[in-house]
C-alpha cells in the first residue's frame, strides 16, 4: 500500500479516460492514482480477466508494468496483454468480447502526438468492449476525490518481447500475438479472395500507418493475407514518438499519402489510420472521401460485404456528421439515429440490436463486430465494395451523388486557442441564438437553433449541451463545438454543411460550395477577430 500526500483531481466526470502530456503522467504516483480509482470501481475486478495494451507511444511499456502489478494487488485473476504491448483500440474491443473480460485498459492518446514532449492517455473500456458508460466513469471520478493510497505489488518487469505465460503472485499474465485474433475476425466479415484478386490486378494501393499501432496489422493484412507487394504499407513500424508524425489521418497530417493519391497516378487507392487504429482516411486517385460521405457509401453498399449481405438493422451518426447517411437510411427503410459525439452513445444501440453500422465525421466508422470505431475494418469495407463493383473510388462517389445528391461538408478546426477566448466565442453565439431565427444567412435563412440534447432510446438518459446547431431553410447546417481531445488550450470546431440535390450542380469544390457559410459564420462568431487566426489550423 502506497500513501498519497496530495489528492488526485485531474479526472473529469463522464469521460472514459484521461489524456495529458507525457510529462504529466511521469509525475510520482500520478498514473497509479487514476488506475487505483479504476480498480476500485470496475465491476468484477477480483477474480476477473482484464485486457491491457496500447498504441506503442512513449510510456506504453512502463504503464503496462504498473497496471500488471496493481491488477495483481487488487485480485485480478488474469491479464491478457500483447507482444511489445502493441494493441489497437478495435482489437482490444474484440479481445474483451472474445475472452468475456471485465474490461480493458487501453493506453493511448488517440491521434495526439507522442514522445517525451507529446501526450499520453489511459482509457477504460467496459465488459461489452466499448468505452465505459457515463455512470461508471462518474463513479471513477467520485472515487478519485477521496483517494489517499493505492495498492501495488513488487515484481520484476515481465518481458513482452514474445508470447508466453507469466505469474505475478497468483495472477496469470498471458502475452499473446495482438494481431492474430483481429485478422481472424476480419476474415469472417469480408471476402479476402475477392479483395485480393481485385487489388492485385492493376489496382495498386497504399496504406500509411503513420508509425503508429496499425503498422503490424496492416503489414500482415495487406502484404501478407491479401498479397500486396512489399512497400504497400508505409511508416509501418510503431515508434514511441510516431517518428515525428502527427498520427491523425487527415489531409493536413497525412499529407504525404494525400499527395500520392491526389497529385500522382501510381496508386488507385490510399488509406491511413490514426495512433490507436480506430480512425481512417480514404482516398482514391484524385479523390478525397469525406468521412460523412464514407459512412453513407458504406451503408448504401453494405450488401457487398458477406457480413452485411442480409441487410442492416439500422444506422447511427453523431450529430456533427452530415445528413448524407440519413437519405440512404430513408431509401433503405431503416432507422437512423442522431447521437452526441462519443462512441459510447452508439454502444446502447449496438448492444440492443437497433443498429448495425455507425459513424462520426471525425474519421471514425464501425459496426456491431466490435464496440469501437475501427480504421482497418473501414478500409477493408471500402476495398470490398470496390472489388464487388469493379470500380474506382471516384466512380463510386459520383454514382452515389447522382443517386442521393451531395452534402458539401467541411470541418474547420481552430486548435490551441486560449480557453477563455474559445469559451467567449462559443458563449457569445449561444446567447445570440434565440434572436437568430429568421435571419438571412448565406443566401438562406435560419429556421432552427439549439444546443443539441439527446434522449437515449434505450436507457432514457438525457445528454445535453452537445453543440450549437444552426439549421437553414435550404437544408444547410452550421455546428459549433468545443473539443476536449487536446492538452493545450481548447479546440473550436466549426462544421459546415450545404446540401445540393441531384438536380443541382454536384461537382463543385467543397470549400467553394461552402464559401458563403464560411464567411458568414466567421463574421457572426467573430472567430478570426477574437483569435487572430486568418485560417483554421486544420481543414477537413
C-alpha positions as CSV (number, residue, x, y, z in Angstrom):
1,X,0.0,0.0,0.0
2,X,1.4,3.4,-1.0
3,X,0.2,6.5,0.8
4,X,-0.7,9.7,-1.3
5,X,0.2,13.1,0.1
6,X,-1.9,15.1,-2.4
7,X,-5.4,14.3,-3.9
8,X,-5.8,13.3,-7.5
9,X,-8.0,15.9,-9.2
10,X,-7.5,15.6,-13.0
11,X,-10.2,13.0,-13.9
12,X,-13.3,14.7,-15.3
13,X,-16.8,13.3,-14.8
14,X,-18.4,11.5,-17.7
15,X,-15.1,10.8,-19.6
16,X,-13.9,7.2,-20.1
17,X,-10.2,8.1,-19.9
18,X,-7.5,10.6,-19.0
19,X,-5.4,12.3,-21.6
20,X,-2.5,14.6,-20.6
21,X,1.1,15.3,-21.6
22,X,3.7,12.6,-21.2
23,X,5.4,14.7,-18.5
24,X,2.2,14.9,-16.6
25,X,2.0,11.1,-16.4
26,X,5.6,10.9,-15.2
27,X,4.8,12.7,-12.0
28,X,5.2,10.4,-9.0
29,X,2.0,8.4,-8.2
30,X,0.0,10.2,-11.0
31,X,-0.8,7.2,-13.2
32,X,-1.1,4.9,-10.2
33,X,-3.8,7.2,-8.6
34,X,-6.0,7.1,-11.7
35,X,-5.6,3.3,-12.0
36,X,-6.4,2.8,-8.4
37,X,-9.8,4.6,-8.9
38,X,-10.4,2.2,-11.9
39,X,-9.6,-0.9,-9.9
40,X,-11.8,0.1,-7.0
41,X,-14.7,0.9,-9.3
42,X,-14.7,-1.5,-12.2
43,X,-17.2,-4.4,-11.5
44,X,-15.7,-7.9,-11.3
45,X,-12.1,-7.0,-10.6
46,X,-11.5,-9.7,-8.0
47,X,-11.2,-12.9,-9.9
48,X,-11.8,-11.3,-13.3
49,X,-9.9,-11.2,-16.6
50,X,-8.5,-7.9,-17.9
51,X,-7.2,-6.9,-21.3
52,X,-4.3,-4.4,-21.4
53,X,-2.4,-2.9,-24.3
54,X,-1.7,0.4,-26.2
55,X,-0.5,2.1,-29.3
56,X,3.2,1.9,-28.6
57,X,3.8,5.5,-27.7
58,X,6.3,6.7,-25.2
59,X,5.4,5.4,-21.7
60,X,3.4,2.4,-23.0
61,X,5.5,-0.4,-21.5
62,X,6.2,1.4,-18.3
63,X,2.4,1.8,-17.8
64,X,1.7,-1.8,-18.6
65,X,4.2,-2.9,-15.9
66,X,2.4,-0.7,-13.4
67,X,-1.0,-2.0,-14.4
68,X,0.1,-5.6,-14.1
69,X,1.4,-5.1,-10.6
70,X,-1.6,-3.1,-9.5
71,X,-4.0,-5.7,-11.0
72,X,-2.3,-8.4,-9.0
73,X,-2.6,-6.3,-5.8
74,X,-6.4,-6.0,-6.5
75,X,-7.0,-9.7,-7.0
76,X,-7.4,-9.8,-10.8
77,X,-7.2,-13.5,-11.8
78,X,-5.7,-13.0,-15.3
79,X,-4.4,-10.2,-17.5
80,X,-4.1,-10.7,-21.3
81,X,-1.6,-8.3,-22.9
82,X,0.3,-8.4,-26.2
83,X,3.7,-8.6,-27.7
84,X,5.5,-5.3,-27.1
85,X,2.3,-4.0,-25.6
86,X,1.0,-3.2,-29.1
87,X,-2.8,-3.4,-29.3
88,X,-5.1,-1.3,-31.4
89,X,-8.3,0.0,-29.8
90,X,-10.7,-2.0,-32.0
91,X,-8.5,-5.1,-31.5
92,X,-8.7,-4.5,-27.7
93,X,-12.5,-4.4,-28.0
94,X,-12.5,-7.7,-29.9
95,X,-10.3,-9.4,-27.2
96,X,-12.6,-8.1,-24.4
97,X,-15.6,-9.6,-26.1
98,X,-13.9,-12.8,-27.1
99,X,-12.5,-13.6,-23.6
100,X,-15.5,-12.3,-21.7
101,X,-13.2,-9.9,-19.8
102,X,-14.4,-7.5,-17.2
103,X,-13.0,-4.7,-19.4
104,X,-9.8,-3.4,-20.9
105,X,-7.3,-0.6,-20.1
106,X,-6.1,0.9,-23.4
107,X,-3.0,3.2,-23.3
108,X,-3.3,5.8,-26.0
109,X,-3.8,9.5,-26.6
110,X,-5.5,8.6,-29.9
111,X,-4.4,10.9,-32.7
112,X,-2.3,13.2,-30.5
113,X,1.5,13.3,-31.0
114,X,3.6,11.0,-28.8
115,X,7.1,11.0,-27.3
116,X,8.5,12.6,-24.1
117,X,7.3,16.0,-25.3
118,X,4.0,14.6,-26.6
119,X,0.9,13.2,-25.0
120,X,-0.2,10.0,-23.2
121,X,-3.6,8.6,-22.2
122,X,-5.4,5.9,-20.3
123,X,-8.8,4.8,-21.4
124,X,-11.2,2.3,-19.8
125,X,-13.4,0.0,-21.9
126,X,-16.2,-2.0,-20.2
127,X,-17.2,-5.6,-20.5
128,X,-19.1,-5.0,-23.7
129,X,-15.9,-3.9,-25.4
130,X,-16.9,-0.3,-25.7
131,X,-15.9,2.9,-23.8
132,X,-17.0,2.8,-20.2
133,X,-20.5,4.2,-19.6
134,X,-21.1,7.6,-18.1
135,X,-22.4,6.1,-14.9
136,X,-19.2,4.1,-14.4
137,X,-16.9,7.0,-15.3
138,X,-18.8,9.2,-12.9
139,X,-18.2,6.6,-10.2
140,X,-14.5,6.6,-11.0
141,X,-14.4,10.4,-10.8
142,X,-16.1,10.2,-7.4
143,X,-13.5,7.7,-6.2
144,X,-10.6,9.9,-7.2
145,X,-11.9,12.7,-4.9
146,X,-11.2,10.5,-1.9
147,X,-8.0,8.7,-2.8
148,X,-5.3,8.6,-0.1
149,X,-3.5,5.4,-1.1
150,X,-3.1,2.8,-3.8
151,X,-2.3,-0.9,-3.9
152,X,0.6,-2.3,-5.9
153,X,2.9,-5.3,-5.5
154,X,6.7,-5.5,-6.1
155,X,7.7,-7.7,-9.0
156,X,10.4,-7.7,-11.7
157,X,9.2,-6.4,-15.1
158,X,7.7,-9.0,-17.3
159,X,9.2,-9.3,-20.8
160,X,6.7,-8.5,-23.6
161,X,9.0,-9.4,-26.4
162,X,7.3,-12.7,-27.3
163,X,4.2,-14.7,-26.5
164,X,4.3,-16.5,-23.2
165,X,2.7,-17.1,-19.8
166,X,3.9,-15.5,-16.6
167,X,2.8,-15.0,-13.0
168,X,2.7,-12.1,-10.6
169,X,1.8,-13.8,-7.3
170,X,-1.2,-15.9,-8.2
171,X,-2.3,-13.7,-11.2
172,X,-1.6,-15.1,-14.7
173,X,-0.1,-12.7,-17.2
174,X,-0.7,-14.1,-20.7
175,X,1.3,-12.3,-23.5
176,X,-0.3,-13.0,-26.9
177,X,0.1,-12.1,-30.5
178,X,-2.0,-8.9,-30.6
179,X,-2.7,-9.1,-34.4
180,X,-3.9,-12.7,-35.0
181,X,-7.3,-12.6,-33.4
182,X,-8.2,-9.3,-35.1
183,X,-7.2,-10.5,-38.5
184,X,-9.3,-13.7,-38.0
185,X,-12.3,-11.5,-37.2
186,X,-11.8,-9.5,-40.4
187,X,-11.7,-12.7,-42.5
188,X,-15.1,-13.6,-41.1
189,X,-16.5,-10.3,-42.2
190,X,-15.1,-9.8,-45.7
191,X,-14.2,-11.9,-48.8
192,X,-10.4,-11.8,-48.8
193,X,-10.2,-13.8,-52.0
194,X,-12.3,-11.3,-53.9
195,X,-10.4,-8.3,-52.5
196,X,-7.0,-9.8,-53.2
197,X,-7.9,-10.6,-56.8
198,X,-9.1,-7.0,-57.3
199,X,-6.3,-5.1,-55.8
200,X,-3.6,-7.3,-57.4
201,X,-5.0,-6.7,-60.9
202,X,-3.9,-3.2,-61.8
203,X,-5.3,-1.6,-58.7
204,X,-2.3,-0.6,-56.6
205,X,-3.0,0.6,-53.1
206,X,-1.0,2.5,-50.4
207,X,-1.6,2.4,-46.7
208,X,0.1,4.9,-44.2
209,X,0.3,3.6,-40.6
210,X,1.9,6.9,-39.5
211,X,4.4,5.0,-37.4
212,X,1.5,4.0,-35.1
213,X,-0.3,0.9,-33.9
214,X,-1.8,-0.3,-37.2
215,X,1.6,-0.9,-38.8
216,X,1.9,-4.6,-37.7
217,X,-1.8,-5.3,-38.5
218,X,-1.6,-3.7,-41.9
219,X,1.6,-5.4,-42.9
220,X,0.2,-8.8,-42.2
221,X,-3.1,-7.9,-43.7
222,X,-2.2,-6.2,-47.0
223,X,1.3,-7.5,-47.7
224,X,0.6,-10.9,-46.2
225,X,-3.0,-12.2,-46.4
226,X,-4.0,-10.0,-49.4
227,X,-0.8,-10.4,-51.3
228,X,0.0,-6.8,-52.0
229,X,3.7,-6.0,-52.8
230,X,6.2,-5.1,-50.0
231,X,6.1,-1.3,-49.6
232,X,2.3,-1.1,-49.7
233,X,2.4,-0.3,-46.0
234,X,4.2,3.0,-45.4
235,X,5.5,4.1,-42.0
236,X,4.6,0.6,-40.7
237,X,6.9,0.4,-37.6
238,X,5.3,1.7,-34.4
239,X,7.6,4.3,-32.8
240,X,7.4,5.9,-29.4
241,X,7.2,9.4,-30.9
242,X,5.5,8.2,-34.2
243,X,8.7,9.1,-36.0
244,X,7.8,12.8,-35.5
245,X,4.5,12.2,-37.3
246,X,1.2,13.6,-36.0
247,X,-0.8,10.3,-36.2
248,X,-4.1,11.9,-37.3
249,X,-5.3,10.6,-40.7
250,X,-6.4,13.8,-42.4
251,X,-5.2,15.8,-45.4
252,X,-3.0,18.0,-43.2
253,X,-1.1,15.4,-41.2
254,X,-1.2,12.5,-43.7
255,X,-0.1,14.9,-46.4
256,X,2.5,12.6,-48.0
257,X,-0.2,10.0,-48.7
258,X,-2.6,12.7,-49.9
259,X,0.0,13.9,-52.4
260,X,0.5,10.3,-53.7
261,X,-3.2,10.0,-54.4
262,X,-4.4,13.5,-55.2
263,X,-1.4,14.6,-57.3
264,X,0.1,11.3,-58.6
265,X,-1.0,8.5,-60.8
266,X,0.8,5.5,-59.3
267,X,-1.9,4.4,-56.9
268,X,-5.6,3.8,-57.3
269,X,-6.5,3.7,-53.6
270,X,-5.0,5.1,-50.4
271,X,-5.8,4.9,-46.7
272,X,-4.4,5.8,-43.3
273,X,-5.2,5.2,-39.7
274,X,-4.5,7.1,-36.5
275,X,-2.4,6.5,-33.4
276,X,-4.6,3.8,-31.9
277,X,-6.1,2.4,-35.1
278,X,-9.7,3.5,-34.7
279,X,-9.9,6.3,-37.3
280,X,-9.5,6.1,-41.1
281,X,-9.0,8.3,-44.1
282,X,-10.0,7.0,-47.6
283,X,-8.6,8.4,-50.8
284,X,-8.9,7.5,-54.5
285,X,-6.8,8.7,-57.4
286,X,-7.6,12.4,-57.5
287,X,-10.4,11.9,-54.9
288,X,-10.6,12.5,-51.2
289,X,-13.6,10.9,-49.5
290,X,-15.2,13.0,-46.8
291,X,-15.8,10.9,-43.6
292,X,-19.5,11.7,-43.6
293,X,-19.8,10.6,-47.3
294,X,-17.8,7.5,-46.4
295,X,-20.4,6.4,-43.8
296,X,-23.2,7.0,-46.3
297,X,-21.4,5.0,-49.0
298,X,-20.7,2.0,-46.7
299,X,-24.4,1.9,-45.6
300,X,-25.6,2.2,-49.2
301,X,-23.4,-0.7,-50.4
302,X,-23.3,-2.8,-47.2
303,X,-24.8,-5.7,-49.1
304,X,-21.4,-6.1,-50.9
305,X,-19.8,-7.5,-47.8
306,X,-20.6,-11.0,-46.6
307,X,-21.2,-9.9,-43.0
308,X,-23.9,-7.4,-44.0
309,X,-25.4,-9.0,-47.1
310,X,-28.7,-9.8,-45.3
311,X,-29.3,-6.1,-44.6
312,X,-28.9,-3.7,-41.7
313,X,-31.0,-3.3,-38.5
314,X,-30.4,0.5,-38.5
315,X,-27.6,3.1,-38.6
316,X,-26.5,5.9,-36.4
317,X,-24.4,9.0,-36.8
318,X,-23.1,11.7,-34.4
319,X,-24.8,15.0,-34.6
320,X,-22.0,16.9,-36.3
321,X,-21.8,14.3,-39.0
322,X,-23.5,15.3,-42.2
323,X,-27.0,14.1,-43.0
324,X,-25.8,12.1,-46.1
325,X,-26.5,8.8,-44.4
326,X,-30.0,9.9,-43.4
327,X,-31.0,9.9,-47.0
328,X,-29.6,6.4,-47.5
329,X,-31.3,5.1,-44.4
330,X,-34.6,6.5,-45.6
331,X,-34.1,4.9,-49.0
332,X,-33.4,1.5,-47.4
333,X,-36.3,1.9,-45.0
334,X,-34.2,1.6,-41.8
335,X,-33.9,3.7,-38.7
336,X,-31.2,6.4,-38.5
337,X,-30.3,7.7,-35.0
338,X,-28.6,11.0,-34.3
339,X,-26.4,10.9,-31.2
340,X,-23.9,13.1,-29.4
341,X,-20.2,12.8,-30.3
342,X,-18.6,9.9,-28.5
343,X,-18.6,6.3,-29.4
344,X,-20.2,5.2,-26.1
345,X,-23.5,6.6,-27.3
346,X,-23.5,4.0,-30.1
347,X,-23.0,1.3,-27.5
348,X,-26.5,1.0,-26.3
349,X,-27.9,1.0,-29.9
350,X,-25.4,-1.7,-30.9
351,X,-26.0,-3.9,-27.8
352,X,-29.7,-3.9,-28.2
353,X,-29.6,-4.6,-31.9
354,X,-31.1,-1.3,-33.0
355,X,-28.2,-0.5,-35.4
356,X,-25.6,-2.4,-37.4
357,X,-23.3,0.4,-38.7
358,X,-22.4,3.8,-37.2
359,X,-20.0,6.6,-37.7
360,X,-18.7,10.0,-36.8
361,X,-17.4,12.8,-39.0
362,X,-14.1,12.7,-37.3
363,X,-12.9,9.8,-39.5
364,X,-14.5,7.1,-37.3
365,X,-16.7,4.3,-38.6
366,X,-17.7,0.9,-37.2
367,X,-20.3,-1.8,-36.8
368,X,-21.6,-4.4,-34.5
369,X,-18.4,-6.6,-34.9
370,X,-16.8,-4.7,-32.0
371,X,-17.8,-1.7,-29.8
372,X,-15.3,0.8,-31.1
373,X,-14.7,2.6,-34.3
374,X,-12.4,0.6,-36.5
375,X,-10.0,2.1,-39.0
376,X,-8.8,-1.1,-40.8
377,X,-12.3,-2.5,-40.9
378,X,-13.4,0.6,-42.8
379,X,-10.5,0.3,-45.2
380,X,-11.4,-3.4,-45.9
381,X,-15.0,-2.5,-46.3
382,X,-14.2,0.1,-49.0
383,X,-12.0,-2.4,-50.8
384,X,-14.7,-5.0,-50.6
385,X,-17.3,-2.6,-52.2
386,X,-14.8,-1.6,-54.9
387,X,-14.0,-5.2,-55.6
388,X,-17.6,-6.2,-55.8
389,X,-18.5,-3.4,-58.2
390,X,-15.2,-3.5,-60.1
391,X,-14.9,0.3,-60.0
392,X,-12.7,3.2,-58.8
393,X,-13.3,5.4,-55.8
394,X,-14.2,8.5,-57.8
395,X,-16.7,6.5,-59.9
396,X,-18.4,5.1,-56.8
397,X,-18.6,8.6,-55.3
398,X,-20.0,10.1,-58.5
399,X,-22.6,7.3,-58.7
400,X,-23.6,7.9,-55.0
401,X,-24.1,11.6,-55.5
402,X,-26.1,11.1,-58.7
403,X,-28.4,8.8,-56.6
404,X,-28.7,10.9,-53.5
405,X,-27.5,14.4,-54.1
406,X,-24.4,15.8,-52.4
407,X,-23.9,17.1,-48.9
408,X,-21.0,19.5,-49.3
409,X,-19.3,19.3,-45.9
410,X,-16.2,20.5,-44.1
411,X,-14.8,20.8,-40.6
412,X,-12.7,23.8,-39.6
413,X,-10.5,23.2,-36.5
414,X,-9.0,26.1,-34.7
415,X,-6.5,24.5,-32.4
416,X,-4.8,25.6,-29.2
417,X,-6.9,28.7,-28.7
418,X,-6.6,30.1,-25.2
419,X,-9.5,28.6,-23.3
420,X,-11.1,31.9,-22.3
421,X,-11.2,33.1,-25.9
422,X,-12.7,29.8,-27.1
423,X,-15.3,29.9,-24.4
424,X,-16.1,33.5,-25.2
425,X,-16.7,32.7,-28.9
426,X,-19.0,29.8,-28.0
427,X,-20.9,31.5,-25.3
428,X,-21.5,34.6,-27.4
429,X,-23.1,32.6,-30.2
430,X,-25.2,30.6,-27.7
431,X,-26.6,33.9,-26.2
432,X,-27.4,35.2,-29.7
433,X,-29.2,32.0,-30.9
434,X,-32.9,32.8,-29.9
435,X,-32.6,36.1,-31.9
436,X,-31.1,34.4,-35.0
437,X,-34.3,32.6,-36.1
438,X,-35.5,34.1,-39.4
439,X,-32.2,36.0,-40.1
440,X,-30.7,35.8,-43.5
441,X,-27.6,33.7,-43.7
442,X,-25.5,32.6,-46.7
443,X,-28.4,33.2,-49.2
444,X,-30.9,31.3,-47.0
445,X,-32.5,31.9,-43.6
446,X,-32.1,30.3,-40.2
447,X,-35.1,28.3,-39.2
448,X,-33.9,26.4,-36.1
449,X,-31.2,27.0,-33.5
450,X,-30.4,25.0,-30.3
451,X,-27.8,23.4,-28.1
452,X,-28.2,19.7,-29.1
453,X,-29.7,17.4,-26.5
454,X,-30.0,13.6,-26.8
455,X,-32.6,11.3,-25.2
456,X,-31.2,7.8,-25.3
457,X,-33.9,5.5,-26.7
458,X,-32.5,2.5,-24.8
459,X,-32.0,3.7,-21.2
460,X,-33.8,7.0,-21.3
461,X,-30.8,9.1,-20.2
462,X,-30.5,12.6,-21.3
463,X,-27.3,14.2,-22.5
464,X,-27.5,17.9,-23.1
465,X,-25.3,20.8,-24.3
466,X,-23.6,18.8,-27.0
467,X,-23.1,21.5,-29.6
468,X,-24.7,24.6,-31.1
469,X,-26.8,23.9,-34.2
470,X,-28.0,26.4,-36.8
471,X,-30.2,24.9,-39.4
472,X,-31.1,26.8,-42.6
473,X,-34.2,26.8,-44.7
474,X,-32.3,25.2,-47.7
475,X,-31.1,22.2,-45.5
476,X,-27.7,23.7,-44.8
477,X,-26.3,23.3,-41.3
478,X,-23.8,25.1,-39.1
479,X,-22.5,23.5,-35.9
480,X,-20.0,24.8,-33.3
481,X,-18.4,22.6,-30.7
482,X,-15.5,22.9,-28.2
483,X,-13.3,19.8,-28.2
484,X,-11.6,18.3,-25.2
485,X,-9.3,16.0,-27.1
486,X,-6.2,18.3,-26.9
487,X,-4.0,19.0,-23.9
488,X,-3.0,22.6,-24.8
489,X,-5.8,25.2,-24.7
490,X,-9.0,24.5,-26.5
491,X,-10.1,23.5,-30.0
492,X,-13.0,25.2,-31.6
493,X,-14.6,23.0,-34.3
494,X,-16.9,24.6,-36.9
495,X,-18.9,22.2,-39.1
496,X,-20.3,23.4,-42.4
497,X,-22.8,21.6,-44.5
498,X,-24.7,22.5,-47.6
499,X,-27.0,20.1,-49.5
500,X,-27.4,20.1,-53.2
501,X,-30.0,17.8,-54.7
502,X,-29.4,15.5,-57.7
503,X,-30.8,18.3,-59.9
504,X,-28.2,20.8,-58.7
505,X,-24.6,21.4,-59.6
506,X,-22.9,18.4,-57.9
507,X,-19.2,18.7,-58.8
508,X,-18.1,21.9,-57.2
509,X,-15.0,22.2,-55.0
510,X,-16.3,21.8,-51.4
511,X,-14.6,24.9,-50.0
512,X,-16.0,26.9,-52.9
513,X,-19.5,25.5,-52.4
514,X,-19.3,26.4,-48.7
515,X,-17.8,29.8,-49.2
516,X,-20.9,31.7,-48.2
517,X,-21.3,29.7,-45.0
518,X,-17.6,30.1,-44.1
519,X,-17.7,33.8,-44.5
520,X,-20.9,34.4,-42.6
521,X,-20.1,32.2,-39.6
522,X,-16.7,33.9,-39.3
523,X,-18.5,37.3,-39.1
524,X,-21.2,36.1,-36.8
525,X,-18.9,34.3,-34.4
526,X,-16.0,36.8,-34.7
527,X,-13.6,33.9,-35.0
528,X,-10.8,35.5,-36.8
529,X,-11.2,38.8,-34.9
530,X,-11.1,37.1,-31.5
531,X,-8.4,34.5,-32.2
532,X,-6.2,36.5,-34.5
533,X,-6.2,33.4,-36.8
534,X,-6.6,34.1,-40.5
535,X,-7.4,30.5,-41.3
536,X,-8.2,27.2,-39.4
537,X,-5.4,25.0,-38.2
538,X,-6.9,22.0,-40.0
539,X,-9.5,22.0,-42.7
540,X,-11.1,18.6,-43.3
